[in-house]
Amino acid sequence: MKYISTRGQSPALSFSEILLGGLAPDGGLYLPESYPQFSDADLNAMRGMNYRELAYSILSRLIDDIPAADLKAIVDKTYVQEVYCHTRKGQNAADITPTLKLENNLYLLSLSNGPTLAFKDMAMQLLGNLFEYVLTKVGQETNILGATSGDTGSAAEYAMRSKQGIRVFMLSPHQKMSRFQTAQMFSLQAPNIFNIAVKGVFDDAQDIVKAVSNDSAFKAKHKIGAVNSINWARVAAQVVYYFKGYFAVTRSNSEQVSFAVPSGNFGNVCAGHIARMMGLPVKKLVVATNENDVLDEFFKTGVYRPRGSASTYHTSSPSMDISKASNFERFVFDLVERDAAKMRELWNKVDTGGSFDLNEGGYFAKVANYGFVSGSSNHANRMQTIRWAHEQYGVTIDTHTADGLKVALEYREPDVPMVVLETALPAKFEDAIVEALGQKPERPADLVGLEDLPQRFEVMATDVAAIKQFIVDHAH
């Protein structure tokens, strides 16, 4: 299995060769040369598998340069009950991603049982073990540079803390995450973790990461790696729970399922797109945005128009406060039939602050073939949805999951199961839950008093040169 860049000007490489690097040298994102296909017989065989078995079955089709026994050991080490223990009452932690039935053909896929209570743990825990394995094999070290709007940072830091040969430099927007999210990251005292609060929004932080990644000399000299969802391994790991969710709510492969996905950077729903391309019977992929509705605008009009950091709203679902969706490039690559020259033309417009219209050339008309639909939500909507879910089902959901549920209800069909992907446990967004319900959400015992712990972080300007210097000063 070789991986190619969406921009078409980087050599095809193996999984291990692209694992640490994130962006391709030409600025594009990596995807498989072709998607492996799961037949009806394959799906039947997978239907009875537990999460570890399912993850190995899927990932072994995407990773062929790590010996099978080693890959199986990495997967088995990652997906254990002890790591994914923050389950709701009545759910079995051994399921890793248990399904919660709300009513007939409406479900929540619980993805937030990991150490940081967010779906990002599902892929990040695997990534930490893959990084350590590959680095040990080649006798190297890496300096991970990432940007987070809330959940990626803590998931990465919890996955990478104290791992041999790995240092993490995580950028986050200063004072624009929830108190819980901030405390999760900044209270970590591991010596290999460095938190940098950038004076700006998430898109500013992400632009710094891309600028550093595009400096090939600096990246090579200081062994810069990536854990954002620009890293292919993150997306590959997320493909697994679409299969798990599908099998949980169907009895045969003749049934289709729709998934509603709260979306900011497009990585989570991109994994759903890839699962569908690999043969999973997915009918609709429902992209749910908050007030930062760039993706909703695209799926309704065909125009992709990033707003820029000055026009990004700070909302009560902050992990989706993103106006330039990195992983969107992977889907568009498939949409334009993998025309790398076309991709360079389109993203040249984006990278210079512009937009593009895929009605030109007839590409937008093909979006329906991939099952995508979309909708948006605002603060009033999510407060109402949180209250409704609590009253109707006795279930407390976080603000991002509320955005997903709100839009999911707009696309429900009587005979097609609708699975809403949970983003985080509500404890991460306590202030919003108090506003909606007048009471604090339940918090896992091991995270009580988190905000009172000492915090360690640096506040810095949105200055690429300054961030580079910080990495140089702390990398060794």
N, C-alpha and C positions, 0 to 999 in steps of 0.2 A: 504494500500500500504506500503510494507516494502522495505527497501534499503539494499543491500548487497555489500560487498567489492570485488573488482576484485581479491584480494589476498586470499579471502576465510577464513580468520582467525579472523574475527571480527563478533560480533553478528548482526543480522538483526535489523534495527532500523526504526523508523518513520521519516517522513520528518523533523519535528521540532527538532528531536534529532540529525539529521545530519546537520542541517542548519548552525550552527555557527562554526562547527569544521573543515571543509575542508577535509583533508586526514583522512582516516579511521585509527584506532589505529595500524593496521598491515601494514600500509604504502600504502595501495591500495586506489582506488577511488570508490565512491559509485555509484551504478546504481540500477534502480528498479529491484526487483526480476523477474518481467516480464513486458514487455511493454504493456500499454493499447492499445487496437485496435479500430480504427475508421472505421466504415463500410461505404459503399456507401451511405446509408441513413444518417449517421452522417455527411458525407462530404456535402451532399446536404443541410442539415440544417445549416451547418457552412458557406456555400458559401456567403450568404447575410449578414453575421455579420460584425459589425464594429470591430476595433482592440480590444477594451475592452471586448466585448462579446466573441470574438474569444479566447483571452487570458484566460478568465475565463473558457471557455469550455475545453480548453486543460489542464490548470493548475489544475483544479478541479479533473481531472483524476489522477494526480500525487501527489496531496496534499489532504489527506483525514483526517488529524488530526487538521486542522484549520476549525472552523465552516464555513459553506458555506457563510453566510452573511458577516462574517469578511473577508474571502478571497475575496469576490466580492468587498467589500469596499476598500481593499488594492489595488486590480487591478484597480478599478475606480479612485482611488487617484493617481495612477502612470501614467497611459496612458491618459493624458489630453493635449489638444492642447497647453496650456500655457507653458508646459515643452518642447514639441517637436516643437518649433516654428521656427527653423533655416532652413526653407525649401527653395528650389530653387524657382526662379520666376515662377509663374504659377501653383505651386503645392499647395495642400490644407493641411495645418498642421493638420487638424482634421483626416486625413488618418493615421497619425503617421508614417507609412512607405509607402509613395506614390511610385508608379512605374513610371519610365521614359522610354518611348519607344524610342529606338535609330533608329531602322528600323524593318522591318518585322521579328518577332521571335527573336529579340535581345533587351534586356531590362536591365536597372539598377534598383535594388531595393534600394531605398533611406533609409539608416539606420542611417544617421548621422545628424539628426535634433535636437538631444538633447542638453543639456547645454554645453557639451564639444566637440561637433561636430564629435563624433566618434560612431561607432556601439555599443561600450561597454555600452553606456548609456541605450540602450534598455533593458538590463538585470540588470544593476547596480542600476538604479532608483528603480526597483522592490525590489532588494535585500536590499537596505537601508530601505525601508518601512517594509519588512518582518522582518529584524533584530530588528527594533525598536518595532514592535508588539510583537515578541516572548520574547524579553528581558523584556519588560514591564509586560507581563503576568507572568513571573517567578521571577520578581524582581531582575534581575541580570545585570551585566555589562560585556562588552567584550573588549579585546584589539585585534584589527584586524592587522595582519601582512601580508603584500602583497609584490609582486615584479612586476615591470612593465617595458616593453620595450618602453613605450610611452603613450598609450591610456588608459590602465586599471587603472593606478594610478590616473589620473585626473578624470576619470569617477567615481571611488570609492570615491575619496575625495569630489567631488561635491555631491554625493549621501549621504554621511555619515556626512558631516560637520554639526556641532552643534546639532547632534541627541543625545538624552538622552542616557547615559550609554555606549557610543561607543567612543573609541579612535582608531585612525588609524596610523599605522607605515608603511610607504611605502618606499620600497627600489627601486632605479632606477640606471642604469649604468651611472656613472659620465661623463658628457659631451658627451653623445652618443644618446641624443634625439634631436628633432628639437627645435629651439628656442621657438616656440609657445608652444610645448608640455611642455617644461621645465617651461616656465612662467606660464602656466595654473596651474601646480602643486605648484610650489614654491611660487607663489604670494598669495596663500590662507593664510589668517591670522587667521583662526578659531583655537581656543585654543586646540581642540581635534585632530588636524592634525599634524603629525610629518613626515617630508620628510628627507630621508637618501640617499645621493648620494654615491653609492658604487664604489670603485676604481676597476672596472672590467667591464664585459659585463652582459647582462641580465641573462644568464645561471648561473653566479656566484650568482646573487641576488636570483634567484629561488632556487638554491641549499641551500642557507642560510634559506630560508623560509621552505623548506622541512626538513632541519636538526632540526630546532626549533620545527616544527610540530611533528617530530618523537621522541622528548624528552617528553614523556607522562607526566612525573612529572612536568616539567616546564610549559607545555601547560595547565595542569589542574590548577596549582597554580595561574597562571597569566591569566587564561581564554582567551587563544589565539584563535582567530577566523580567518577565511580566506575569501577573496573575489576574489582571482584569479579564473580562470575557473576550477581549481580543485574542487571548490565548486559546487555541483550538481545543486543548485538553479539557478546559472548563465546559465548553459547549458539548463535547463528546460525552462527558460524564452526565450532563443534564438530559441527554437523549434517553437515558435508561428509565427515568421515572415516568416518562410518557408511556412506555411499554407497560410498566408496572401499573399505572393508573388505568390503562386500557383493559388489561386483563382483569382488574379488580371489579369492573362495572359491566363486563360482558360475559356471555357464556359461549359464544362462538365467534369465529373470525369473519362471519358474514355480517356482523353488526358494525356500524360506524359509531364513533364517539367524537364529540366536539370538546375542545379545551379553551377555557377563557384564561388569559394570562395578563396580569398587571405588567405593564411594559414601560421601561425607561430607555435602557441601552440596547434593547432588542435581543439580548443574548438568550434569555429564557425562552421566548417564543421562537427564536431561531432554531433552538434545539428541537422544538416541536415540528418545525418545517423539515428538519433533517430526518426526524423519525418518520414523518409522512413520506419523504422521498425514499426512505429505506423499506417502505412497504407496510407501515402501520396504517390500519384503516381509519384515518382521521377525516372527518367531514369538514368541520370548520376550525380554524385557529382564530380565536377572538382576541384581538389586540385591544387592551383596555389602558387608556392613558389618564393622567390627571389634567390639571389646567395647562400643563406643558404638552400640548396636543399635536406636536409635529407629525408623529406617526399616524394619528387619527386623520389629520389633514391629508396625508399622502394616500391612505387607503380609501379615502372618500373622493379625492380629486386627481390623483396621479402626480401631484406636485410635491416634491420634497424640499422643504424650505426651513432649514435650521434657523432659529431665531437669533442666536448669539447670546452671550452671557448677560448682557444688559437687559435682555427681554425675557430671561428665565424667571419664572415665578417661584417663590419660596412657599411651599404648601405643607399641608398636614400629612401628605404622603411623600416625605422628602427623598426617599430612595429613587423616586421617579422624576425628580426635578432635573431633567436632562432634555436638552433641545437638539443635541447632535448625537444620534444613536449609532455607536460604533459598529455593532453587528449587523445593522441594516445593509451594509455593503455585501455581506455574504448572501443575503436573500436576493438582492438586486443582481448579483453575478449570475445566479440561476435564472432570474427573470429575463435577463437580456441574452440568455442562451450561452452564457460563459464567454461572451465577447470581451476579452481583456482590453482591447483598444477602446471600446465603448465605455468600459469602466474607468479608464484613465481620463477620458473626456468628461464624464459625469463628475468624478471626484475632484478633478481639477477645479470645477466650478464650486464645489463644496469647500474645498481647502482654501479657496480665495474669498470665502465669505458669501458665495452666491447660492443659487438653488438650481434644480433641474425639473423638467416636466416630461414624464414618461408617456404622456399621451402622444408625444412626437415619436414616430416610428411604430406606433401601435402596441408598445410594450405593456402599457397599463391595462389594456383590455384582457391581458393574459393573467392578471392577478387572481381572478376568480378561479382559474384552473388549479391554483395552489391552496384554495380554501380560506384565504384571508378575508376577514371582515374586521370592523373596528368601531370603537365608541369612546367617549370621554366622560369624565366625572369631575365634580368640583367639591369644595369643602362641604357645602350643604348636602350634596348627594351622599357623600361618604358618612356624614353624621347620621343621616336618615337610614342608610343601609346598615350601619352598625346597630342602630336601635332596632330595626326591623328583624335582623338576623337573631338578635338577642331575645326579642319578644316571640318571634315565630318558632325558632328552633332551640332556644336556650343555649345558643353558641355565641361566644364573644370572638370577633374577628378584628384584625388590625386594619389600619386605614388603607393600606395598599390592596389587601385582599378584598376590602369593601369596594374599591374601585373595580376590581375584577368581577365581583358578584353583581354589581350594579349593571355593568355592560353585558354580562352573561345573560341576565334576565331578558335583555332586549333581543337576544338571538336564540332563545330556547325553542326547541321543536318537540312536539309531543312524544315522538318515538325514538329520539336520539339522546342518549345520556350526555349531559353537560357537566364537565368536570372543571371546577375553578381551582387554579393552582394557588395554594396559600403562599403568601410571601414571608410572613413573620408571625411570631406569637404576639398577642396584643400587649404583653408586658413591655415590649420595646418602645411603645408609643403611649405611655401612661397618661400624659396630659390630654391627648385626643380622646382616649377612652373615657376619662373622667368627664370631659365635656359632653360626650355622647350619652353616657349611661349614668353619670352622677356617682360612679364608684370606680375604685381602682381595679385593674385586671389582676388576676392571680399571677403571682411571680414564683418561678422555681426557687426552692429553698436555698440552693447554692448561689443565687444571684441577689438575694436580699441584701440591701445596703451597698450595692455596687457603686452608686453615685457618691458615696462618702469616702471611697478609697482615694489615696493620693494619685495625682495624675502627672504624667510626664509627656510634654509635647513642646514643639517649637512653633511660633507664629511667624510666617514669612510672607513677603510680597509675592505676587504672581510674576516671578522673574526667573526665566529658564537658567540663566547663568548662575544665579544665586543657589538654585536647587542643585545644579551640577556641582558647585563648589562644596555644598553641604555633603553630598554623596562622597566626593573625594576625601573630605576631612574625616568621615566616619566609616568609610568602607574597610579600613584595615585596622 
